[in-house]
Amino acid sequence: MKTSTHFFIKTTIHNLFILGFMFLIVACNNAPSKEKTSKEDTSEDVVKFETIYWNVKAIQPNGQTLDIKMIDNAGDGYDVKAIQDSDQDNLMDVKAFVNGDILPVKILVSKNQFTPVVAITETGTAYKLKAVTPEGEDLEIIGVARYDNIVIVKALTKKGKFYGVKAIAPTGELNDIKGIKINSQEREMTLRSHSIFAHVKAMHPSENEDNFKLPKKNVEIGPYQSDFERIAWRIQAITPEGKNLNVKAIDAAGNTFDVLATQDSKEHSFLNIKAFVDGAELPVKIMQKSAEDKYAPIKAIGKDGTIYDVKALTEDQTKLDVKGISRSGNIIHVKAVNENGDLYGVKAFAPDGKLNAVKGIKIFDRAVEMKIQGHPVYAHLKAINQ
């Protein structure tokens, strides 16, 4: 009897072990590949996408391309790629790939006109990006000039000529490599002891940028100044019938205030959006949504922390919510929502008819980009080139 009981227990334990082992195998096989998932985010709106890597190249006047590499102290070169991790290719991260590590690429603060473009290691070492010619000559990759929120990036030859820097998709599409700024100050942030001037991204080309006259000398310069006469772009939601609904900031008493995109340089591919309240320009941001919210609220934030609702107004002054609807990589899609749940596109309209898309912008992989007066911000609201 003892032998039979002992055999039964032994057999049961053995079978349970096998079942547990099989379950573990199935669970591991179903785990998502790290390379094929979107950015880490707790939002259920993030859609999985098979990552596409765009090559980053310098373009010579004859149309030939030069590889761009991160060059370490030993002279070894490492790949630099733009990463498309969603169904949008309007704003993509640019990273260096070094022995299994994926390093951020940034433009550093400099007292000179030309600002270095570098990849920064986990230990805080900054290595320059360079274009490599067939003859083995290294061309520095630099930020050449700032136009408000945009820093033009070029390859610089020994003779002082500039080559364009592009991201090239496997299917042939081209994006510009640019620096973008969220902070109006010289320093965006500090990363591993380095002062960051701008974040390097691959963006849709600007229609007028090729005509810009760029500085030729790497002279010492002071804080950024612009003599450009500001242009205000209207922010409006567009109904299926083609009607434009003004977007306004609204205080607790029901008073309405203008919400505008501000063009502060001749570069207009990445514009700030502000609420104009009693002479003050207030930041407009996409906020963290609560558990019961379907969409992320968009608010203007006063200097004292006062929150202003952002709404689209119909002809009869019905107020429609303006929300962050879903995320595609670094982009949050923004829509006005009517009482039936229908979604209307939101655009920025220049006085001369140019059109930008109103989008939320994510700089970091984390859920909270920053806090303003204690309020957690999920994304920055911008009017960007479509």
VENPE-V636790 format. One record per residue. RES is the residue in one small letter. PHI is phi in radians with two decimals (999 if undefined). PSI is psi in whole degrees, -180 to 180 (NA if undefined). BURIAL is + if it has 24 or more other ideal C-beta (glycine too) atoms within 12 Angstrom, else -. Layout:
((RES | PHI | PSI | BURIAL) (RES | PHI | PSI | BURIAL))
//
This chain:
((m | 999 | -42 | -) (k | -1.11 | -40 | -) (t | -1.11 | -42 | -) (s | -1.13 | -44 | -) (t | -1.13 | -43 | -) (h | -1.08 | -41 | -) (f | -1.12 | -41 | -) (f | -1.08 | -45 | -) (i | -1.11 | -44 | -) (k | -1.07 | -44 | -) (t | -1.12 | -42 | -) (t | -1.08 | -45 | -) (i | -1.09 | -42 | -) (h | -1.06 | -44 | -) (n | -1.15 | -40 | -) (l | -1.11 | -38 | -) (f | -1.08 | -44 | -) (i | -1.12 | -44 | -) (l | -1.09 | -42 | -) (g | -1.10 | -41 | -) (f | -1.12 | -43 | -) (m | -1.10 | -41 | -) (f | -1.08 | -40 | -) (l | -1.09 | -43 | -) (i | -1.07 | -46 | -) (v | -1.09 | -42 | -) (a | -1.10 | -42 | -) (c | -1.15 | -40 | -) (n | -1.16 | -28 | -) (n | -1.55 | -6 | -) (a | -1.16 | 137 | -) (p | -1.23 | 144 | -) (s | -1.20 | 134 | -) (k | -1.04 | -36 | -) (e | -1.22 | -24 | -) (k | -1.78 | 3 | -) (t | -1.71 | 158 | -) (s | -1.29 | 180 | +) (k | -1.00 | 148 | +) (e | -1.12 | 125 | -) (d | -2.85 | 144 | +) (t | -1.46 | -7 | -) (s | -1.26 | 136 | +) (e | -1.30 | -8 | -) (d | -1.43 | -10 | +) (v | -1.32 | 123 | +) (v | -1.71 | 136 | -) (k | -1.21 | 146 | -) (f | -2.65 | 140 | +) (e | -1.38 | 117 | -) (t | -1.06 | 138 | +) (i | -2.04 | 131 | +) (y | -1.81 | 124 | +) (w | -1.71 | 135 | +) (n | -1.27 | 142 | +) (v | -1.85 | 122 | +) (k | -2.38 | 155 | +) (a | -1.68 | 141 | +) (i | -1.90 | 118 | +) (q | -1.38 | 161 | -) (p | -1.01 | -27 | -) (n | -1.47 | 4 | -) (g | 1.58 | -9 | -) (q | -1.30 | 148 | -) (t | -1.85 | 152 | +) (l | -2.10 | 134 | +) (d | -1.10 | 141 | +) (i | -1.92 | 129 | +) (k | -2.27 | 155 | +) (m | -1.50 | 126 | +) (i | -1.88 | 122 | +) (d | -1.54 | -176 | -) (n | -1.16 | -23 | -) (a | -1.49 | -2 | -) (g | 1.51 | 7 | -) (d | -1.40 | 142 | -) (g | -1.84 | 143 | +) (y | -2.26 | 149 | +) (d | -1.09 | 145 | +) (v | -2.14 | 127 | +) (k | -2.33 | 152 | +) (a | -1.62 | 139 | +) (i | -1.95 | 112 | +) (q | -1.66 | 106 | +) (d | -1.98 | 22 | +) (s | -2.73 | -177 | +) (d | -1.40 | 3 | -) (q | -1.95 | 145 | +) (d | -2.13 | 24 | +) (n | -1.38 | -30 | +) (l | -2.62 | 104 | +) (m | -2.13 | 146 | +) (d | -1.19 | 150 | +) (v | -2.06 | 127 | +) (k | -2.36 | 157 | +) (a | -1.81 | 141 | +) (f | -1.95 | 110 | +) (v | -2.26 | 106 | +) (n | 0.87 | 46 | -) (g | 1.57 | -12 | -) (d | -1.65 | 145 | -) (i | -1.96 | 113 | +) (l | -1.83 | 140 | +) (p | -1.18 | 145 | +) (v | -1.96 | 126 | +) (k | -2.39 | 163 | +) (i | -1.80 | 130 | +) (l | -1.55 | 150 | +) (v | -1.11 | 138 | +) (s | -2.53 | 150 | +) (k | -1.40 | -10 | -) (n | -1.73 | 165 | -) (q | -1.06 | -46 | +) (f | -1.56 | 125 | +) (t | -1.93 | 135 | +) (p | -1.24 | 140 | +) (v | -1.80 | 124 | +) (v | -2.38 | 161 | +) (a | -1.86 | 141 | +) (i | -2.04 | 124 | +) (t | -1.38 | 170 | +) (e | -1.06 | -30 | -) (t | -1.50 | -1 | -) (g | 1.64 | 8 | -) (t | -1.41 | 132 | -) (a | -1.82 | 122 | +) (y | -1.98 | 136 | +) (k | -1.29 | 151 | +) (l | -1.59 | 139 | +) (k | -2.47 | 150 | +) (a | -1.63 | 138 | +) (v | -1.93 | 121 | +) (t | -1.44 | 162 | -) (p | -1.04 | -24 | -) (e | -1.48 | -1 | -) (g | 1.57 | 7 | -) (e | -1.37 | 137 | -) (d | -1.71 | 125 | +) (l | -1.84 | 128 | +) (e | -1.20 | 143 | +) (i | -1.74 | 124 | +) (i | -2.39 | 156 | +) (g | -1.44 | 120 | +) (v | -1.58 | -44 | +) (a | -2.72 | 145 | +) (r | -1.73 | 135 | +) (y | -2.17 | 86 | +) (d | 0.99 | -104 | +) (n | -1.50 | -7 | +) (i | -2.01 | 137 | +) (v | -2.01 | 120 | +) (i | -1.27 | 130 | +) (v | -1.96 | 133 | +) (k | -2.45 | 162 | +) (a | -1.63 | 136 | +) (l | -1.92 | 123 | +) (t | -1.45 | 168 | +) (k | -1.12 | -25 | -) (k | -1.58 | 7 | -) (g | 1.47 | 14 | -) (k | -1.59 | 153 | -) (f | -1.84 | 137 | +) (y | -1.95 | 141 | +) (g | -1.12 | 151 | +) (v | -2.09 | 123 | +) (k | -2.27 | 156 | +) (a | -1.79 | 132 | +) (i | -2.07 | 121 | +) (a | -1.28 | 157 | -) (p | -0.98 | -26 | -) (t | -1.65 | 4 | -) (g | 1.77 | -9 | -) (e | -1.13 | 151 | -) (l | -2.06 | 136 | +) (n | -2.12 | 154 | +) (d | -1.46 | 142 | +) (i | -1.58 | 123 | +) (k | -2.43 | 162 | +) (g | -1.67 | 139 | +) (i | -2.11 | 146 | +) (k | -2.09 | 135 | +) (i | -1.73 | -37 | +) (n | -1.56 | 135 | +) (s | -1.29 | -18 | -) (q | -1.30 | 171 | -) (e | -1.11 | -44 | +) (r | -1.67 | 120 | -) (e | -1.28 | -46 | +) (m | -2.96 | 175 | +) (t | -1.95 | 130 | -) (l | -2.21 | 113 | +) (r | 0.86 | 49 | -) (s | 1.33 | 4 | -) (h | -1.82 | 137 | +) (s | -1.43 | 120 | +) (i | -1.67 | 127 | +) (f | -1.53 | -40 | +) (a | -2.77 | 157 | +) (h | -1.65 | 135 | +) (v | -1.61 | 126 | +) (k | -2.36 | 161 | +) (a | -1.81 | 120 | +) (m | -2.27 | 158 | +) (h | -0.99 | 141 | +) (p | -1.07 | 147 | +) (s | -1.55 | 143 | +) (e | -1.22 | -27 | -) (n | -1.97 | -1 | -) (e | -1.18 | -31 | +) (d | -1.12 | -18 | -) (n | -1.60 | -1 | -) (f | -1.22 | 138 | -) (k | -1.52 | 116 | -) (l | -1.71 | 149 | +) (p | -1.15 | 145 | -) (k | -1.75 | -19 | -) (k | -2.00 | 144 | -) (n | -1.57 | 70 | -) (v | -1.60 | 161 | -) (e | -1.27 | 135 | -) (i | -2.26 | 160 | -) (g | -1.62 | -166 | -) (p | -1.01 | 151 | -) (y | -1.08 | 134 | +) (q | -2.41 | 147 | -) (s | -2.35 | 137 | -) (d | -1.77 | 16 | -) (f | -1.23 | 135 | -) (e | -1.42 | 117 | -) (r | -0.95 | 142 | -) (i | -2.09 | 129 | +) (a | -1.68 | 128 | +) (w | -1.81 | 134 | +) (r | -1.31 | 139 | +) (i | -1.77 | 121 | +) (q | -2.47 | 147 | +) (a | -1.61 | 147 | +) (i | -2.03 | 122 | +) (t | -1.41 | 164 | -) (p | -1.03 | -25 | -) (e | -1.46 | -2 | -) (g | 1.56 | 10 | -) (k | -1.41 | 142 | -) (n | -1.76 | 126 | +) (l | -1.89 | 124 | +) (n | -1.13 | 139 | +) (v | -1.78 | 129 | +) (k | -2.29 | 158 | +) (a | -1.66 | 140 | +) (i | -2.27 | 129 | +) (d | -1.55 | -180 | -) (a | -1.12 | -25 | -) (a | -1.52 | -2 | -) (g | 1.59 | 4 | -) (n | -1.24 | 141 | -) (t | -1.89 | 147 | +) (f | -2.40 | 150 | +) (d | -1.14 | 142 | +) (v | -2.07 | 119 | +) (l | -2.35 | 150 | +) (a | -1.56 | 137 | +) (t | -1.96 | 121 | +) (q | -1.67 | 111 | +) (d | -1.95 | 13 | +) (s | -2.72 | 175 | +) (k | -1.29 | -11 | +) (e | -1.49 | 124 | +) (h | -2.22 | 28 | +) (s | -1.57 | -7 | +) (f | -2.69 | 88 | +) (l | -1.85 | 144 | +) (n | -1.22 | 151 | +) (i | -2.12 | 127 | +) (k | -2.28 | 154 | +) (a | -1.77 | 133 | +) (f | -1.79 | 103 | +) (v | -2.15 | 111 | +) (d | 0.89 | 45 | -) (g | 1.49 | -7 | -) (a | -1.79 | 147 | -) (e | -1.79 | 113 | +) (l | -1.78 | 139 | +) (p | -1.13 | 142 | +) (v | -2.00 | 125 | +) (k | -2.34 | 159 | +) (i | -1.58 | 125 | +) (m | -1.66 | 165 | +) (q | -1.11 | 132 | +) (k | -1.54 | 150 | +) (s | -1.42 | 170 | -) (a | -1.07 | -32 | -) (e | -1.51 | -9 | -) (d | -1.43 | 140 | -) (k | -1.42 | -39 | -) (y | -2.16 | 161 | +) (a | -1.47 | 129 | +) (p | -1.27 | 151 | +) (i | -1.98 | 129 | +) (k | -2.41 | 154 | +) (a | -1.69 | 146 | +) (i | -2.13 | 120 | +) (g | -1.32 | 164 | +) (k | -1.12 | -24 | -) (d | -1.66 | 8 | -) (g | 1.60 | -2 | -) (t | -1.08 | 136 | +) (i | -1.75 | 133 | +) (y | -2.00 | 131 | +) (d | -1.19 | 149 | +) (v | -2.04 | 120 | +) (k | -2.34 | 154 | +) (a | -1.69 | 135 | +) (l | -1.88 | 128 | +) (t | -1.40 | 177 | -) (e | -1.05 | -34 | -) (d | -1.61 | 16 | -) (q | 1.20 | 20 | -) (t | -1.18 | 136 | -) (k | -1.68 | 121 | +) (l | -1.84 | 134 | +) (d | -1.08 | 143 | +) (v | -1.95 | 123 | +) (k | -2.36 | 158 | +) (g | -1.48 | 116 | +) (i | -1.58 | -48 | +) (s | -2.73 | 163 | +) (r | -1.98 | 136 | +) (s | -2.22 | 98 | +) (g | 1.05 | -122 | +) (n | -1.44 | -3 | +) (i | -1.88 | 135 | +) (i | -1.88 | 122 | +) (h | -1.34 | 134 | +) (v | -2.01 | 133 | +) (k | -2.47 | 156 | +) (a | -1.59 | 143 | +) (v | -2.09 | 121 | +) (n | -1.50 | -179 | +) (e | -1.13 | -21 | -) (n | -1.61 | 1 | -) (g | 1.50 | 5 | -) (d | -1.22 | 147 | -) (l | -1.90 | 132 | +) (y | -2.01 | 137 | +) (g | -1.13 | 152 | +) (v | -2.14 | 128 | +) (k | -2.29 | 162 | +) (a | -1.91 | 129 | +) (f | -1.96 | 120 | +) (a | -1.36 | 157 | +) (p | -1.01 | -29 | -) (d | -1.65 | 10 | -) (g | 1.74 | -7 | -) (k | -1.11 | 155 | +) (l | -2.34 | 129 | +) (n | -2.08 | 156 | +) (a | -1.57 | 139 | +) (v | -1.56 | 120 | +) (k | -2.42 | 156 | +) (g | -1.51 | 144 | +) (i | -2.10 | 127 | +) (k | -1.81 | 128 | +) (i | -1.68 | -38 | +) (f | -1.92 | 159 | +) (d | -1.32 | -16 | -) (r | -1.34 | 161 | -) (a | -1.21 | -41 | +) (v | -1.74 | 115 | -) (e | -1.22 | -44 | +) (m | -2.94 | 176 | +) (k | -2.13 | 137 | -) (i | -2.08 | 119 | +) (q | 0.87 | 38 | -) (g | 1.51 | -6 | -) (h | -1.62 | 126 | +) (p | -1.28 | 129 | -) (v | -1.81 | 128 | +) (y | -1.51 | -38 | +) (a | -2.75 | 157 | +) (h | -1.59 | 137 | +) (l | -1.62 | 125 | +) (k | -2.41 | 159 | +) (a | -1.85 | 114 | +) (i | -2.12 | 158 | +) (n | -1.02 | 136 | +) (q | -1.45 | NA | +))
//
